[in-house]
Amino acid sequence: MSRLKTTLMTTTLVLFSGTCLAADVAPDEVVTTFFKTYCLRCHAAQKQEGQFRLDTLPREFVDQATAQRWGEVVFRMNSGEMPPKDEPQPKAEELGRVVDWISASIADGQATRMAGRGPVALYRLSRDEYAHTAYDLLGVHYDGKLPGALNEDPRWHGFDRIGSLLTLSPSHVDRYLRAADTVITRAFPDQTAPPVKGQRDSGVATPATENAAEVRYREIFWPGVEGNHVHMSSGGEAMRVRIRLSGLQPKGGRAPHLTVWDFTQKRSIFDEDIITPEDQPIVVEFDTTTSSFHLFNAVSGFPGNAHTQSNTARRFINSREPRIGHPAGYKLFDDEGQPLFPLLLVDSIEWESVPVSEETQRKRDGVFPTIPARDANAPTDPQELEALFGECRESLQRFADRAWRRLVTRDEVERYVRIVQYELAAGESFGPAYRSALIAVLTSKNFYYIEEGDPTKPRDTVNDWELASRLSYFLWSSMPDDDLFAAVRAGTLKQPEVIKAQLNRMTADPRIARFVEAFPQQWLQLHRVGMFPPDPGLYPDYDKWLEKSMVLETQAYFAEVFARNLPLGDFLKSDWTMVNPRLASFYQLPQLTSSGFQKVTLRPEDHRGGLLTQAAILSLTSDGTRHRPVHRGVWVSEAIFGRTPPPPPPNVEPLEPTPSDKPKATIRDQLQAHATHTTCASCHAKIDPLGFAFENYDAIGGWRMHERVKGGIGDDPPVQAGGILPNGKTFQGADDFKQLLVADVDRFAEAFVEQLATYALRRVMTVDDKAAIKAIAAHSKPDQYRLRSILENLVLSDLFQKR
Amino acid sequence: MIDNQPTDEIDRRTAISLLAAVVAGGVILSNSSAQATEPLPENDESLQPGKFPAKPGNYLAGELVTTDAINRRGGLRLDGDFNDDRYDKAQPHDFAMLPYGMIYYHGAPAELRDIPLGTHLHGSFYLPPKGEENTIPPTKGPPQYGSKFNHAILLEDDFSFFQRRGQAWEVVEVNREKARMKVATSGKSAGAEFEAEQTFWIDDATRVWMGKSSAVWTELAAGQVVQLNLTWSPEWRNRQFRTSDVWIDEESRAVATERQRQIHVRYQKHHWLAGWVDHVEHLGGSKGIVTITLFGSVDSSLLEEVKSKKAHGNAVAAAEATLRTYWQDHDHKGGSIVEWKTLDKPPAGSSGIQILWQTGELLDGFRPGRIVRLRCYDWPNIKLPPEERLH
């Protein structure tokens, strides 16, 4: 059999397997019959309407031009142009199967193109990976996401580390130069800057007497009010900030929320709900590289009269004082001394330079020769000079071996020694001259590219150095550590028990938090949360902290499943979730009494549980004014089944708002065309039900029974959350739907393994990988698809070592 | 003629009169060397913030010699008691009006600013309320000539004092050469000490009112029933007073009362009605229902107006014990009266009217015991002059 036919058959066989919730893809005969019945009469040898022949169009999808022509075929059919209206029309179901087949084949072809790799494959690091690597290499905090730092990485279905998409342009190179300069200069300054220390508070209310201690004021932050700017003098060094404060939560109200805002970068550098008794303040501590900030209490709901606000108390002693505030300011405490609003009471703000820890010092030891001094000129004595270059050679070798994550040859290192020589000869002092060489090492492609393969000896698997990088960039988004390097040098890394031991060691290391945060962020496309900011008129309760809390919930949920090694089914359905006080009030759960994320048990009336009914997931598909059930369906299809539905045809009419003289209609009602028009139904019968299951959740994920409709006459209509899946199974709402997903967990498990492999191997999975992915999933089934088991099975599989 | 003494007004003020009817220290208005009567028991209980007094106050009378009208404070030269030493050394008795303290002038509610210096006043006084002990500093003169009762619930001129008790004066004789007028009690008696015939100094400086216009004192004749206000005479230590004003007939008295009432009404509409907060019910965030008792120191027409216009909403501003506000036209808050209660026998100081006022923005000054000022929706909303405003 030809290779193409094998591929095609494998494709169809694989896609045909399992009890699918989406329609089966048509085998060869169905497609051929369809074309014969509806297409070939006008598009074959006898007649070529539109100068197009379908019978000779190759069924080969890796070639881009051919794939594009097939794409055109799909568009024409989906838009209803083909077959023409006066010709026999296909039924929705058969049209759907053929469109599915073409679309899936196009996707597979694209995947094959994207994953195509020659003898050597180069995968560029993403911004986050660059920053983590810089930290693990030299202990320098470099934020690649600051404006002007590194270029944003393009995403593919949420993943920002797909090798074929991460290209290199002059702009990238320029930024890598500057980034390397920043990192090296911070790690090895010529003079260590004197430590910076500072403090601010609201001053003395009552001086100390012999009988009584000094009483100081506390600064009151009521919701929305901004504190004065704090300027720490730092040259980009990390500063440790400590804030001593209490947080008072009113009965039945929201927790006060401390936001530390960097107003030059317009972003928050610390966020937390604070709930502590008035007389028992806590100290929050965090590190930052910003140089100035101010505090505010980021909760909404404080009355807005500017004159009254200007009278409202900004500092006080305590709530038991007979006169707390100005009589013409807002009342902040009731007559029993209880807070009426979420209030932060700040005692003091302190800051100091972060000292270089022992661990960081160890990373930097041996990188910079200690003699001569940094400001010294080149020695004039030739013997001394030669000895110096020898030392430089050794140091640079050690540094390059670590930075490039492999054994670096003498020839390669010599280029960098020459940089030192040139700089010194030009009159530069030793410090800057040697730093130039270090910067050059970090600006080499060997640093910011992961290289796999050998130009002279093609191979199918990675070698030990490459495997170490694969492991570390998968689990830590960063370079291998000394332990991994040691295993490579000992030649034992590829032994299964060694890999397993390394995996266990690495998942127990604190750096695993990088995986636990990054993988769900990319898999579930959480970057889309807040992309269309919800209209404040329609959603007055939505604020930045709610948005951030939503994303943190999903990450905390994944972290919990990971930490406790729970089965994959918990992603679909559970009786628990992770919430903070802000989310607990949004979900109308019982009020929490302490801040931070905590696990809560859910009751059936809470209508939550699993990933699919989390606010982040429900809101990332909305458009700022309303939910979009079709987009929700597409998301479920991608994230849960790993299947991207075919795109819509061009020029589809947007939904119209309800006319003022017609009864109010829900969005679902307006999507009736999807169910009634054949060309629409062919695809939408498989997409829409996946979104309609969540009709009870509005655009920001809040529970509702009625849909708020602008315009039109009558009351707001009740939502309809039922539906029929293509396999005929029905559901009444989200809970039913989750149950159906759990019953089909095998399918989800395979899709999940594919997502995990995409993340781990940094490339799109192709039809060639399908068998391996299925095997990994099958291997994890006896253990109920526990998350760590899947991880282990992936890491121990052949796929993980396949180039 | 305007009937400015509605029945309930008399009843209300009769209640007050009972307080002031106690004579302390034997002060009498007579030029005879009358002996001091038995002193009645002092009321030296401290007042509680947020509570009207349960017992009557202590009677003091004297001439208004200093006034700090903005802060409702002043000084009285207490009536003479034939004591030369007092004549030489006594300092004015400094006092402050209680927040619910009432002032009457010409038979109508008034402010201190309406009363000319030199007017003889009758009052009812208490010890300072808890927390206000330092409001009035101790007297600089000999303490035996001062009084510890320095917070007044009531001050009224002779016109108001006697008219309210139903007593007037009948002219017995006018001696033009000696410039003296002898009068006797007419109508009800205000008390034993006022029953004797009294002789007052009178001369061309006395203002005499008849009908709607002025007259001269030489037109006074025996048999006329008059009201009069008193002021200083050189023999004040011997309880001798000069007549500052005489109202010869009913019409002139009615005109004077109505003019003062109008002055008062105008003042209240600009400064708003005072009361205090009994209780606040918090409804979450800045919403709440404030229970306010309005003070009884205002003309009843104003209270009627608040009741009849309450459907339009009311503004309330935070104030202090001096009844001064901060920036009431800016920092008041709007709301509506959701309940109107009337007490049967209100204590002295209270109007008997308690309202429940609901607002969306509670101020810090809306706390039990604190003073507030309330206006109708269509009363002037103006910035008061700077010396009147608190900062």
Chai-1 contact restraints between the chains, C-beta under 6 A:
chainA,res_idxA,chainB,res_idxB,connection_type,confidence,min_distance_angstrom,max_distance_angstrom,comment,restraint_id
A,P303,B,S286,contact,1.0,0.0,6.0,A-B,restraint_1
A,P303,B,E361,contact,1.0,0.0,6.0,A-B,restraint_2
A,H307,B,H330,contact,1.0,0.0,6.0,A-B,restraint_3
A,G325,B,D364,contact,1.0,0.0,6.0,A-B,restraint_4
A,P327,B,A318,contact,1.0,0.0,6.0,A-B,restraint_5
A,P327,B,D364,contact,1.0,0.0,6.0,A-B,restraint_6
A,P327,B,G365,contact,1.0,0.0,6.0,A-B,restraint_7
A,A328,B,A318,contact,1.0,0.0,6.0,A-B,restraint_8
A,A328,B,Y326,contact,1.0,0.0,6.0,A-B,restraint_9
A,A328,B,D331,contact,1.0,0.0,6.0,A-B,restraint_10
A,A328,B,L363,contact,1.0,0.0,6.0,A-B,restraint_11
A,G329,B,D364,contact,1.0,0.0,6.0,A-B,restraint_12
A,K331,B,L362,contact,1.0,0.0,6.0,A-B,restraint_13
A,K331,B,L363,contact,1.0,0.0,6.0,A-B,restraint_14
A,K331,B,D364,contact,1.0,0.0,6.0,A-B,restraint_15
A,D334,B,H282,contact,1.0,0.0,6.0,A-B,restraint_16
A,D335,B,V280,contact,1.0,0.0,6.0,A-B,restraint_17
A,D335,B,R367,contact,1.0,0.0,6.0,A-B,restraint_18
